[in-house]
Amino acid sequence: MVIIIASLIRRDIPVEKLIPIYTDETSAFFEVDGMQLHYRVEGNGPDLLLIHGTFASLHTWDDWTNYLRVDFRIIRLDLPGFGLTGPNPFNDYSTTATLHVLEKLREEVGSDAWSIAGNSLGGRIALDYARYFPERTDKLILLNAAAGFSRPTVTDTSIVSNQTASTQRESLTLRAINHPKFRNFLSILTPEFAFRYSLREVYADPERITPEQITRYYHLLRRSGNRQGFLTRNQGAFDGRPVLPALPEATPINDSEIPMLIIWGEQDTWIPVSVGHRLHQQFPNSELVIFEDAGHVPMEEIPQATAYETRKFLLSLD
């Protein structure tokens, strides 16, 4: 048993080894909150900020960027705790800390206001930003957003009828992550085959996943400190953390006039399509587009179709 466990141990990868592989001529870094934040700016036009989800990086938006940079200036980042940016040195992943990073990024790229698209965790962050900075938020695009609901119990039969059997089954990856004993080993036991299985869970059609995607997700998860940062992010900031600027008073987003597009992959096993319906009901200024052939990361799995809907929404095209 000891030999088996030892064979599954994977060491952290120093960020210096990953930077030459996962940066290009558009990559840039700047210091914020004790981190070297990795971001990219591409294209011309109105500003569009893209925010990835848990375990992902700015690379999840590669295809979207290729489709949309003709009409928009695309700004994307590796969130603290993920990608090349790496963990927050103060272990602070609170709303205040996250929005502080986004505001510093906005200042760094010289944007007065931007539209924001967010997937999963990134969708929740996008909503938070719009609540606190509505005057700087033009439009919102939420893709399978983790926005205040976690595998809810659905009693609305009209919503349940829209779910497929695959969206109702439980994710083995989420069960493992939430198991206290298993979590203790996540900082060292992340063999590539387990990660390959997890990535297959978030796609409706696993055949769409490329070997390059698997390798990239796997390498960036093992960026020094990322795995440990994920395990401790819910424990709160370390003692002695410098005080950040206070957030302004929040605006109830459901009363906001900010236009919102909600995109959902119906085959999502992590956040069921019922959440998309509920968000659409909650926000009267929203549109809902559901793709039957996509899972949790529709901008990766069906980038052309989702980018088309986004472009149409942002440019107010019929």
VEXFI-128613 format. One record per residue: residue in three letters; x, y, z of N, C-alpha, C, O in turn. Coordinates in steps of 0.1 Angstrom, whole numbers, padded with zeros to 4 digits, always signed. Example, Ala and Ser with C-alpha at 12.3 -4.5 7.8 and 13.67 -1.06 7.14 Angstrom:
% VEXFI-128613
ALA+0132-0057+0078+0123-0045+0078+0132-0033+0078+0142-0033+0085
SER+0128-0022+0071+0137-0011+0071+0129+0000+0079+0134+0011+0080
//
This chain:
% VEXFI-128613
MET+0008-0012+0000+0000+0000+0000+0009+0013+0000+0006+0022-0007
VAL+0019+0012+0008+0028+0024+0009+0035+0026-0005+0036+0038-0009
ILE+0038+0016-0012+0044+0017-0025+0034+0023-0035+0038+0031-0043
ILE+0021+0019-0034+0011+0024-0043+0009+0039-0041+0009+0047-0050
ILE+0008+0043-0028+0006+0057-0024+0018+0065-0029+0017+0076-0035
ALA+0030+0060-0027+0042+0067-0031+0043+0069-0046+0047+0080-0051
SER+0037+0060-0053+0037+0061-0068+0028+0071-0073+0029+0076-0085
LEU+0019+0076-0065+0009+0086-0069+0013+0100-0065+0006+0109-0069
ILE+0023+0101-0058+0028+0115-0053+0033+0123-0065+0042+0118-0073
ARG+0029+0135-0066+0034+0144-0076+0039+0157-0070+0031+0163-0063
ARG+0051+0161-0073+0057+0173-0067+0051+0185-0073+0047+0185-0085
ASP+0052+0196-0066+0050+0209-0072+0059+0212-0083+0071+0207-0083
ILE+0055+0220-0093+0064+0225-0104+0067+0239-0102+0058+0248-0101
PRO+0079+0243-0101+0083+0257-0099+0077+0266-0111+0077+0262-0122
VAL+0072+0277-0107+0066+0286-0117+0076+0290-0128+0072+0292-0140
GLU+0089+0291-0125+0099+0294-0135+0100+0284-0146+0103+0288-0157
LYS+0096+0271-0143+0096+0261-0154+0084+0262-0162+0084+0258-0174
LEU+0073+0267-0157+0060+0268-0164+0059+0280-0173+0052+0280-0183
ILE+0065+0291-0168+0063+0304-0176+0067+0303-0190+0060+0308-0199
PRO+0079+0297-0194+0082+0296-0208+0072+0288-0216+0071+0289-0229
ILE+0065+0279-0210+0055+0270-0217+0042+0276-0218+0035+0275-0229
TYR+0037+0283-0208+0023+0288-0208+0022+0303-0208+0012+0309-0204
THR+0032+0310-0214+0030+0324-0217+0033+0326-0232+0039+0317-0238
ASP+0029+0337-0237+0032+0341-0251+0035+0355-0252+0036+0362-0241
GLU+0035+0361-0264+0039+0375-0266+0029+0385-0260+0032+0396-0258
THR+0016+0380-0257+0006+0388-0251+0006+0388-0236-0001+0395-0230
SER+0013+0378-0230+0013+0377-0216+0021+0388-0209+0030+0394-0214
ALA+0015+0392-0197+0022+0402-0189+0020+0399-0174+0011+0391-0171
PHE+0028+0405-0166+0027+0403-0151+0028+0417-0145+0035+0425-0149
PHE+0020+0418-0134+0022+0430-0125+0020+0426-0111+0012+0417-0108
GLU+0026+0433-0102+0025+0430-0088+0013+0436-0081+0010+0448-0083
VAL+0005+0427-0075-0007+0432-0067-0009+0422-0055-0008+0410-0057
ASP-0010+0428-0044-0013+0420-0032-0003+0409-0029-0006+0398-0025
GLY+0010+0412-0032+0020+0402-0029+0022+0392-0040+0030+0382-0038
MET+0015+0393-0051+0015+0383-0062+0020+0389-0075+0019+0401-0077
GLN+0025+0381-0084+0028+0385-0097+0016+0380-0106+0016+0368-0109
LEU+0006+0389-0108-0006+0385-0115-0003+0383-0130+0001+0392-0137
HIS-0007+0371-0135-0005+0368-0149-0018+0372-0157-0029+0368-0153
TYR-0017+0380-0167-0028+0384-0175-0025+0386-0190-0013+0387-0193
ARG-0035+0387-0198-0033+0390-0212-0043+0400-0217-0054+0401-0213
VAL-0039+0408-0227-0048+0418-0233-0046+0416-0248-0035+0417-0254
GLU-0057+0414-0256-0057+0411-0270-0069+0418-0277-0080+0418-0271
GLY-0067+0423-0289-0078+0428-0297-0081+0443-0295-0074+0449-0287
ASN-0091+0447-0302-0095+0461-0302-0110+0462-0301-0117+0454-0307
GLY-0115+0472-0294-0129+0475-0293-0133+0477-0278-0124+0479-0270
PRO-0146+0476-0275-0150+0477-0261-0143+0466-0253-0141+0455-0257
ASP-0141+0469-0240-0134+0460-0231-0143+0449-0226-0154+0451-0223
LEU-0137+0436-0227-0144+0424-0222-0134+0417-0213-0124+0412-0218
LEU-0138+0415-0200-0130+0408-0191-0135+0394-0190-0147+0392-0189
LEU-0126+0384-0190-0130+0370-0190-0124+0364-0177-0112+0365-0174
ILE-0133+0357-0169-0128+0352-0156-0131+0337-0156-0143+0333-0157
HIS-0121+0329-0154-0122+0315-0154-0127+0309-0141-0130+0316-0131
GLY-0129+0296-0140-0134+0289-0128-0124+0282-0121-0112+0283-0123
THR-0128+0274-0111-0119+0266-0102-0111+0256-0111-0116+0250-0120
PHE-0098+0255-0107-0088+0246-0113-0084+0250-0127-0076+0244-0134
ALA-0090+0261-0133-0087+0265-0146-0077+0277-0146-0071+0280-0136
SER-0076+0283-0158-0066+0294-0160-0072+0303-0171-0082+0300-0177
LEU-0065+0313-0174-0069+0322-0185-0069+0314-0199-0076+0319-0208
HIS-0062+0303-0200-0062+0295-0212-0076+0289-0215-0078+0285-0227
THR-0085+0288-0206-0098+0283-0209-0105+0291-0219-0115+0287-0225
TRP-0101+0304-0220-0107+0313-0230-0100+0314-0243-0103+0324-0250
ASP-0090+0306-0246-0082+0307-0258-0091+0308-0271-0089+0318-0279
ASP-0100+0299-0273-0108+0299-0285-0118+0311-0285-0119+0318-0296
TRP-0124+0315-0274-0132+0327-0273-0124+0339-0277-0129+0347-0285
THR-0112+0340-0272-0103+0352-0276-0101+0352-0291-0101+0363-0297
ASN-0098+0341-0297-0096+0341-0311-0109+0345-0319-0107+0352-0329
TYR-0120+0342-0314-0133+0346-0321-0137+0360-0318-0142+0367-0327
LEU-0134+0365-0306-0140+0378-0302-0130+0390-0303-0135+0401-0302
ARG-0117+0388-0304-0108+0399-0304-0109+0408-0316-0103+0419-0316
VAL-0116+0404-0326-0118+0413-0337-0127+0424-0334-0125+0436-0339
ASP-0136+0422-0325-0146+0432-0321-0144+0438-0307-0150+0448-0304
PHE-0136+0431-0299-0135+0436-0285-0120+0435-0280-0112+0428-0286
ARG-0117+0443-0270-0104+0442-0264-0106+0432-0253-0112+0435-0243
ILE-0100+0420-0254-0101+0409-0245-0091+0410-0234-0079+0411-0236
ILE-0095+0410-0221-0087+0411-0210-0090+0398-0201-0101+0395-0198
ARG-0080+0390-0199-0082+0378-0191-0070+0376-0181-0059+0381-0184
LEU-0072+0369-0170-0062+0367-0160-0063+0353-0154-0073+0346-0155
ASP-0051+0350-0148-0051+0338-0139-0055+0343-0125-0047+0351-0119
LEU-0066+0339-0120-0071+0343-0106-0061+0339-0096-0053+0329-0098
PRO-0060+0346-0085-0051+0341-0074-0055+0327-0069-0067+0324-0067
GLY-0045+0319-0068-0047+0305-0064-0047+0296-0076-0048+0283-0074
PHE-0046+0301-0088-0047+0293-0100-0037+0298-0111-0031+0309-0110
GLY-0034+0289-0121-0026+0293-0132-0012+0297-0127-0007+0293-0117
LEU-0006+0306-0135+0007+0311-0132+0008+0321-0121+0018+0323-0115
THR-0004+0327-0118-0004+0337-0107-0001+0331-0094+0007+0336-0086
GLY-0006+0319-0092-0003+0312-0079-0010+0317-0067-0019+0325-0068
PRO-0007+0311-0055-0015+0314-0043-0014+0328-0038-0003+0334-0040
ASN-0024+0332-0031-0023+0345-0024-0014+0343-0012-0017+0334-0004
PRO-0004+0351-0010+0006+0349+0001-0001+0350+0015+0004+0346+0025
PHE-0013+0357+0015-0020+0359+0028-0031+0350+0029-0039+0351+0039
ASN-0033+0340+0020-0044+0330+0020-0057+0337+0020-0067+0332+0026
ASP-0058+0349+0013-0070+0356+0014-0077+0356+0000-0073+0361-0010
TYR-0088+0348-0001-0096+0346-0013-0110+0352-0011-0119+0347-0018
SER-0111+0361-0002-0124+0367+0001-0129+0376-0011-0121+0378-0020
THR-0141+0380-0010-0147+0389-0021-0139+0402-0021-0136+0407-0032
THR-0136+0407-0009-0128+0420-0009-0115+0418-0016-0111+0427-0024
ALA-0107+0407-0013-0094+0405-0019-0095+0403-0034-0087+0408-0041
THR-0105+0395-0038-0106+0392-0052-0110+0404-0060-0104+0407-0071
LEU-0119+0412-0055-0123+0424-0063-0113+0435-0062-0111+0443-0071
HIS-0105+0435-0052-0093+0444-0051-0083+0441-0063-0078+0450-0069
VAL-0081+0428-0065-0072+0424-0076-0078+0428-0090-0071+0433-0098
LEU-0091+0426-0092-0098+0430-0104-0097+0445-0106-0095+0450-0118
GLU-0099+0453-0096-0098+0468-0097-0084+0472-0100-0082+0481-0108
LYS-0074+0465-0095-0060+0469-0098-0057+0465-0112-0050+0472-0119
LEU-0063+0454-0117-0061+0450-0131-0068+0460-0140-0062+0463-0151
ARG-0080+0464-0137-0086+0474-0145-0078+0487-0146-0077+0493-0157
GLU-0072+0491-0135-0063+0503-0136-0051+0500-0144-0046+0509-0151
GLU-0045+0488-0143-0033+0485-0150-0035+0485-0165-0026+0489-0172
VAL-0047+0481-0170-0049+0480-0184-0056+0493-0189-0059+0494-0201
GLY-0059+0502-0180-0065+0515-0184-0079+0514-0189-0083+0521-0199
SER-0088+0506-0182-0102+0505-0186-0110+0513-0177-0109+0513-0165
ASP-0120+0521-0183-0129+0529-0175-0141+0520-0170-0146+0521-0159
ALA-0145+0511-0179-0156+0502-0177-0155+0490-0186-0149+0491-0197
TRP-0160+0478-0182-0159+0467-0191-0171+0458-0189-0178+0458-0179
SER-0174+0450-0199-0183+0439-0198-0175+0427-0192-0163+0426-0194
ILE-0182+0418-0185-0175+0407-0178-0182+0394-0181-0194+0393-0180
ALA-0174+0384-0185-0179+0370-0187-0172+0361-0177-0160+0362-0175
GLY-0179+0353-0170-0173+0344-0160-0180+0330-0160-0192+0329-0162
ASN-0171+0320-0159-0175+0306-0159-0174+0301-0145-0163+0303-0138
SER-0184+0294-0140-0184+0287-0127-0180+0297-0116-0188+0306-0113
LEU-0169+0295-0109-0164+0304-0099-0163+0318-0105-0167+0328-0098
GLY-0159+0319-0117-0157+0332-0123-0171+0339-0125-0171+0351-0125
GLY-0181+0331-0127-0195+0337-0128-0199+0344-0115-0205+0354-0115
ARG-0196+0337-0104-0199+0343-0091-0191+0356-0089-0196+0366-0084
ILE-0178+0356-0093-0170+0368-0091-0175+0379-0100-0175+0390-0096
ALA-0180+0376-0112-0185+0386-0121-0197+0392-0115-0199+0405-0115
LEU-0206+0385-0109-0218+0390-0102-0214+0399-0090-0220+0409-0088
ASP-0204+0394-0082-0199+0402-0071-0194+0416-0076-0197+0426-0070
TYR-0186+0415-0087-0181+0428-0092-0192+0438-0096-0191+0449-0093
ALA-0202+0432-0103-0213+0441-0107-0221+0446-0095-0226+0457-0096
ARG-0222+0439-0084-0229+0444-0072-0222+0456-0066-0228+0466-0062
TYR-0208+0455-0066-0201+0466-0059-0196+0477-0069-0193+0488-0064
PHE-0195+0474-0082-0190+0484-0091-0199+0484-0103-0195+0482-0115
PRO-0212+0487-0101-0222+0487-0113-0218+0497-0123-0221+0496-0135
GLU-0213+0509-0119-0209+0519-0128-0198+0516-0137-0196+0522-0147
ARG-0190+0505-0134-0179+0501-0142-0182+0488-0149-0174+0482-0156
THR-0195+0483-0149-0199+0471-0155-0209+0474-0166-0220+0478-0163
ASP-0205+0471-0178-0214+0474-0189-0225+0463-0191-0237+0465-0191
LYS-0220+0450-0193-0229+0439-0194-0222+0427-0188-0210+0426-0185
LEU-0231+0417-0185-0226+0404-0178-0229+0392-0186-0240+0391-0192
ILE-0220+0383-0187-0223+0370-0193-0219+0359-0183-0207+0358-0179
LEU-0228+0351-0179-0226+0341-0169-0227+0327-0176-0237+0324-0182
LEU-0216+0319-0174-0216+0306-0181-0215+0296-0169-0205+0294-0163
ASN-0226+0288-0167-0226+0278-0157-0221+0283-0144-0211+0277-0138
ALA-0226+0294-0140-0221+0302-0129-0224+0296-0115-0235+0291-0113
ALA-0214+0296-0106-0215+0291-0093-0220+0303-0085-0213+0309-0077
ALA-0232+0307-0087-0237+0320-0082-0247+0318-0071-0259+0320-0072
GLY-0242+0314-0059-0251+0313-0047-0259+0300-0046-0267+0298-0036
PHE-0257+0290-0055-0264+0278-0054-0254+0266-0055-0245+0267-0064
SER-0256+0256-0047-0247+0244-0048-0256+0232-0048-0261+0227-0038
ARG-0258+0227-0060-0266+0215-0062-0279+0215-0054-0281+0207-0045
PRO-0287+0225-0057-0299+0228-0049-0310+0217-0051-0310+0209-0060
THR-0318+0216-0041-0330+0207-0042-0340+0214-0049-0345+0225-0045
VAL-0344+0209-0061-0354+0216-0069-0368+0211-0067-0370+0199-0068
THR-0377+0220-0064-0391+0216-0062-0400+0220-0074-0411+0216-0075
ASP-0395+0229-0082-0402+0235-0093-0402+0224-0105-0392+0222-0111
THR-0413+0218-0107-0414+0207-0117-0411+0212-0131-0406+0204-0139
SER-0413+0225-0134-0410+0230-0147-0395+0230-0149-0390+0229-0161
ILE-0388+0232-0138-0373+0232-0139-0368+0218-0140-0359+0215-0148
VAL-0373+0209-0132-0368+0195-0132-0370+0189-0145-0362+0181-0150
SER-0381+0192-0152-0384+0186-0165-0374+0190-0175-0373+0184-0186
ASN-0367+0201-0173-0357+0206-0183-0343+0199-0180-0334+0202-0188
GLN-0342+0191-0170-0329+0185-0167-0328+0171-0173-0338+0164-0173
THR-0316+0167-0177-0314+0154-0182-0309+0146-0171-0305+0151-0160
ALA-0309+0133-0173-0304+0124-0162-0290+0126-0159-0286+0125-0147
SER-0282+0130-0168-0268+0133-0166-0265+0145-0157-0256+0145-0149
THR-0274+0155-0157-0272+0166-0149-0277+0163-0134-0273+0171-0125
GLN-0284+0153-0132-0289+0150-0119-0280+0140-0112-0281+0139-0099
ARG-0271+0133-0119-0262+0124-0112-0251+0131-0105-0248+0143-0109
GLU-0246+0125-0095-0236+0132-0086-0222+0131-0092-0218+0120-0097
SER-0214+0141-0091-0200+0141-0096-0191+0134-0086-0191+0137-0074
LEU-0184+0124-0091-0175+0117-0082-0163+0126-0078-0158+0125-0067
THR-0159+0135-0087-0148+0144-0084-0152+0153-0072-0144+0155-0063
LEU-0164+0159-0073-0169+0167-0062-0170+0160-0049-0167+0165-0038
ARG-0174+0147-0050-0175+0139-0037-0161+0137-0031-0160+0138-0019
ALA-0152+0134-0040-0138+0132-0035-0132+0145-0029-0126+0144-0018
ILE-0134+0156-0036-0129+0169-0031-0135+0172-0017-0128+0178-0009
ASN-0148+0169-0016-0154+0173-0003-0152+0163+0008-0157+0165+0019
HIS-0146+0152+0005-0143+0142+0015-0131+0146+0024-0120+0148+0018
PRO-0133+0148+0037-0122+0154+0045-0109+0146+0045-0099+0152+0045
LYS-0110+0133+0045-0097+0125+0045-0090+0126+0032-0078+0127+0031
PHE-0098+0125+0021-0092+0126+0008-0085+0140+0005-0075+0141+0000
ARG-0092+0150+0010-0087+0164+0008-0073+0166+0014-0065+0173+0009
ASN-0070+0159+0025-0057+0160+0032-0046+0156+0023-0034+0160+0025
PHE-0049+0148+0013-0038+0143+0004-0037+0150-0009-0029+0147-0018
LEU-0047+0159-0012-0047+0166-0025-0035+0174-0028-0032+0176-0040
SER-0028+0178-0018-0016+0187-0021-0004+0179-0027+0005+0185-0032
ILE-0005+0165-0026+0006+0157-0031+0001+0146-0040+0008+0142-0049
LEU-0011+0141-0038-0016+0130-0046-0025+0134-0057-0038+0135-0055
THR-0020+0138-0068-0028+0142-0080-0022+0136-0092-0017+0143-0101
PRO-0023+0123-0094-0018+0116-0106-0026+0121-0118-0038+0125-0117
GLU-0020+0121-0130-0026+0126-0142-0038+0118-0146-0048+0125-0151
PHE-0039+0105-0143-0051+0098-0147-0063+0102-0140-0074+0103-0145
ALA-0061+0106-0127-0072+0111-0119-0077+0125-0124-0089+0128-0124
PHE-0067+0133-0128-0071+0146-0133-0078+0145-0147-0087+0152-0150
ARG-0073+0135-0155-0080+0133-0168-0094+0129-0166-0103+0134-0173
TYR-0097+0121-0156-0111+0117-0153-0119+0129-0149-0130+0131-0153
SER-0114+0137-0140-0121+0149-0136-0124+0158-0147-0135+0164-0148
LEU-0115+0160-0156-0117+0169-0168-0128+0163-0177-0136+0170-0182
ARG-0128+0150-0178-0139+0143-0186-0153+0145-0180-0163+0146-0187
GLU-0153+0147-0167-0166+0150-0160-0173+0163-0165-0185+0164-0165
VAL-0165+0173-0168-0170+0186-0170-0174+0188-0185-0178+0199-0189
TYR-0171+0178-0193-0175+0179-0208-0187+0170-0210-0187+0159-0204
ALA-0196+0174-0219-0206+0165-0223-0201+0154-0232-0205+0143-0232
ASP-0191+0158-0241-0185+0148-0250-0170+0148-0247-0163+0157-0252
PRO-0165+0138-0239-0151+0138-0236-0142+0137-0248-0130+0139-0247
GLU-0147+0132-0259-0139+0131-0271-0134+0145-0276-0125+0146-0284
ARG-0140+0155-0271-0136+0169-0275-0124+0174-0268-0118+0184-0271
ILE-0120+0167-0257-0108+0171-0249-0096+0166-0256-0094+0155-0261
THR-0086+0176-0257-0073+0173-0264-0063+0169-0253-0064+0173-0242
PRO-0053+0161-0257-0042+0158-0248-0035+0171-0243-0030+0171-0232
GLU-0034+0181-0252-0028+0194-0247-0035+0200-0236-0029+0206-0227
GLN-0049+0200-0236-0057+0205-0226-0054+0198-0212-0052+0204-0202
ILE-0054+0185-0213-0051+0177-0201-0038+0180-0195-0037+0182-0183
THR-0028+0181-0203-0014+0184-0198-0014+0198-0192-0008+0200-0182
ARG-0020+0208-0199-0020+0221-0194-0027+0222-0180-0021+0228-0171
TYR-0039+0217-0179-0046+0217-0166-0038+0211-0155-0036+0216-0144
TYR-0032+0199-0159-0024+0191-0149-0012+0199-0145-0009+0199-0133
HIS-0004+0205-0154+0008+0212-0150+0004+0225-0142+0011+0227-0132
LEU-0006+0232-0146-0009+0245-0138-0015+0242-0125-0013+0250-0115
LEU-0022+0231-0123-0026+0227-0109-0014+0224-0100-0015+0227-0088
ARG-0003+0219-0106+0009+0216-0098+0018+0228-0097+0029+0226-0092
ARG+0015+0240-0102+0023+0252-0100+0025+0253-0085+0016+0251-0078
SER+0037+0257-0081+0040+0258-0067+0030+0265-0059+0027+0277-0062
GLY+0024+0259-0049+0014+0265-0040+0000+0264-0044-0009+0266-0036
ASN-0003+0261-0057-0017+0261-0061-0026+0250-0054-0037+0253-0049
ARG-0020+0238-0052-0028+0228-0046-0030+0231-0031-0042+0229-0026
GLN-0020+0235-0024-0021+0239-0010-0031+0251-0008-0038+0251+0001
GLY-0030+0260-0018-0039+0272-0017-0053+0268-0018-0062+0273-0012
PHE-0056+0258-0027-0070+0253-0028-0075+0247-0015-0086+0249-0011
LEU-0066+0240-0008-0070+0233+0004-0073+0242+0015-0081+0240+0024
THR-0066+0254+0015-0067+0263+0027-0075+0275+0024-0077+0284+0033
ARG-0081+0277+0012-0087+0289+0008-0100+0292+0016-0104+0304+0018
ASN-0106+0282+0022-0118+0284+0030-0115+0286+0044-0124+0289+0052
GLN-0102+0286+0048-0099+0288+0062-0097+0303+0066-0096+0307+0077
GLY-0097+0312+0056-0096+0326+0058-0081+0331+0058-0072+0323+0057
ALA-0080+0344+0058-0067+0350+0057-0058+0347+0069-0063+0345+0080
PHE-0045+0347+0067-0036+0345+0078-0035+0357+0087-0039+0368+0083
ASP-0032+0355+0100-0030+0367+0109-0019+0376+0104-0009+0372+0098
GLY-0021+0389+0106-0011+0399+0101-0013+0403+0087-0005+0410+0082
ARG-0024+0399+0081-0027+0403+0067-0030+0419+0067-0038+0424+0074
PRO-0023+0426+0058-0025+0441+0057-0040+0443+0053-0046+0435+0047
VAL-0045+0455+0058-0059+0459+0055-0060+0463+0041-0052+0472+0036
LEU-0070+0458+0034-0073+0462+0021-0084+0474+0021-0091+0475+0030
PRO-0084+0481+0010-0095+0492+0009-0109+0485+0010-0111+0475+0005
ALA-0117+0492+0017-0131+0487+0019-0139+0488+0006-0136+0497-0002
LEU-0148+0478+0004-0156+0478-0008-0167+0489-0006-0171+0492+0005
PRO-0172+0495-0017-0183+0504-0017-0196+0497-0013-0196+0485-0012
GLU-0206+0504-0010-0219+0498-0007-0224+0490-0019-0223+0495-0030
ALA-0229+0478-0016-0233+0469-0027-0247+0473-0032-0255+0478-0025
THR-0249+0471-0045-0262+0474-0052-0269+0460-0054-0262+0451-0059
PRO-0281+0459-0050-0288+0446-0053-0288+0443-0068-0294+0451-0076
ILE-0282+0432-0072-0280+0430-0086-0293+0427-0093-0294+0430-0105
ASN-0303+0421-0086-0316+0418-0092-0324+0431-0095-0333+0430-0103
ASP-0320+0442-0089-0326+0455-0092-0318+0463-0102-0322+0474-0106
SER-0307+0457-0107-0298+0464-0116-0303+0464-0130-0311+0455-0134
GLU-0300+0474-0137-0303+0475-0151-0292+0470-0160-0293+0471-0173
ILE-0282+0464-0154-0271+0458-0162-0276+0446-0171-0281+0437-0165
PRO-0275+0446-0184-0280+0435-0192-0272+0423-0189-0260+0423-0187
MET-0278+0411-0189-0272+0399-0185-0275+0387-0195-0287+0385-0198
LEU-0265+0380-0199-0267+0368-0207-0263+0356-0199-0252+0356-0194
ILE-0272+0346-0197-0269+0334-0190-0268+0323-0200-0277+0320-0207
ILE-0256+0317-0200-0253+0305-0209-0251+0293-0201-0244+0293-0191
TRP-0257+0282-0204-0256+0269-0197-0254+0257-0206-0261+0256-0216
GLY-0245+0249-0202-0244+0235-0208-0254+0226-0201-0252+0224-0189
GLU-0263+0220-0208-0273+0212-0201-0268+0200-0195-0274+0194-0185
GLN-0256+0195-0199-0251+0182-0194-0241+0185-0182-0233+0176-0180
ASP-0243+0196-0176-0234+0199-0164-0237+0190-0152-0248+0190-0147
THR-0226+0183-0148-0228+0175-0136-0223+0182-0123-0225+0177-0112
TRP-0217+0193-0125-0212+0201-0113-0222+0211-0108-0225+0212-0096
ILE-0228+0219-0117-0238+0229-0114-0250+0226-0123-0249+0230-0135
PRO-0261+0221-0119-0271+0216-0128-0278+0228-0135-0278+0239-0130
VAL-0285+0225-0146-0291+0235-0154-0302+0242-0147-0306+0253-0150
SER-0308+0236-0137-0318+0242-0128-0313+0255-0123-0321+0265-0120
VAL-0300+0256-0120-0295+0269-0114-0295+0280-0125-0298+0291-0122
GLY-0293+0277-0137-0294+0286-0148-0308+0291-0149-0311+0303-0151
HIS-0318+0283-0148-0332+0287-0149-0335+0296-0137-0343+0306-0138
ARG-0330+0292-0125-0333+0300-0113-0327+0314-0114-0333+0324-0110
LEU-0315+0315-0119-0309+0328-0121-0316+0336-0131-0318+0348-0129
HIS-0321+0330-0142-0329+0337-0152-0342+0343-0146-0346+0354-0149
GLN-0348+0335-0137-0360+0340-0130-0357+0351-0120-0365+0360-0118
GLN-0345+0350-0114-0341+0360-0104-0338+0374-0110-0341+0384-0104
PHE-0332+0374-0122-0327+0386-0128-0336+0389-0140-0334+0383-0151
PRO-0346+0399-0139-0355+0402-0150-0348+0407-0162-0354+0407-0173
ASN-0336+0413-0161-0329+0419-0172-0320+0409-0179-0310+0413-0185
SER-0323+0396-0178-0314+0385-0183-0320+0378-0195-0333+0377-0197
GLU-0312+0372-0203-0315+0363-0214-0309+0349-0210-0298+0349-0204
LEU-0315+0338-0213-0310+0325-0210-0309+0317-0223-0318+0316-0231
VAL-0297+0312-0225-0294+0303-0237-0288+0290-0232-0278+0290-0225
ILE-0295+0279-0235-0291+0265-0230-0286+0257-0242-0293+0256-0252
PHE-0274+0251-0241-0269+0243-0251-0270+0228-0246-0264+0224-0236
GLU-0277+0220-0254-0279+0206-0250-0267+0198-0251-0266+0187-0244
ASP-0257+0202-0259-0246+0193-0262-0233+0198-0255-0222+0196-0259
ALA-0235+0205-0243-0223+0210-0236-0224+0207-0221-0235+0205-0216
GLY-0213+0207-0214-0213+0205-0200-0209+0217-0192-0215+0228-0195
HIS-0200+0216-0183-0197+0227-0173-0189+0238-0179-0189+0249-0174
VAL-0182+0236-0189-0173+0246-0195-0176+0248-0210-0168+0245-0219
PRO-0188+0254-0213-0193+0255-0227-0184+0263-0236-0183+0261-0248
MET-0177+0273-0230-0168+0282-0238-0156+0274-0243-0150+0278-0253
GLU-0153+0263-0236-0142+0254-0241-0147+0244-0250-0141+0241-0261
GLU-0159+0238-0246-0164+0226-0254-0170+0230-0267-0168+0223-0277
ILE-0178+0241-0267-0184+0246-0280-0181+0261-0281-0190+0269-0280
PRO-0169+0264-0283-0165+0278-0283-0171+0287-0294-0175+0298-0291
GLN-0173+0281-0306-0178+0290-0316-0193+0293-0314-0196+0305-0316
ALA-0201+0284-0309-0215+0286-0307-0217+0296-0295-0225+0305-0296
THR-0209+0294-0285-0211+0303-0273-0205+0317-0276-0211+0327-0271
ALA-0194+0318-0283-0189+0331-0286-0198+0338-0296-0199+0351-0295
TYR-0205+0331-0304-0215+0338-0313-0226+0344-0305-0230+0356-0308
GLU-0231+0337-0296-0242+0342-0287-0237+0354-0279-0244+0364-0277
THR-0225+0353-0275-0219+0364-0267-0217+0377-0275-0221+0388-0271
ARG-0211+0375-0287-0209+0386-0296-0223+0393-0300-0224+0405-0299
LYS-0233+0385-0303-0246+0390-0306-0252+0398-0294-0258+0409-0296
PHE-0250+0393-0282-0255+0400-0270-0248+0413-0268-0254+0423-0265
LEU-0234+0412-0269-0227+0424-0265-0228+0435-0276-0228+0447-0272
LEU-0230+0432-0288-0232+0442-0299-0247+0445-0301-0250+0453-0310
SER-0256+0439-0293-0270+0441-0294-0275+0438-0308-0283+0446-0314
LEU-0271+0427-0313-0275+0423-0327-0288+0414-0326-0289+0406-0316
ASP-0297+0415-0335-0309+0406-0336-0305+0393-0343-0314+0385-0345
//
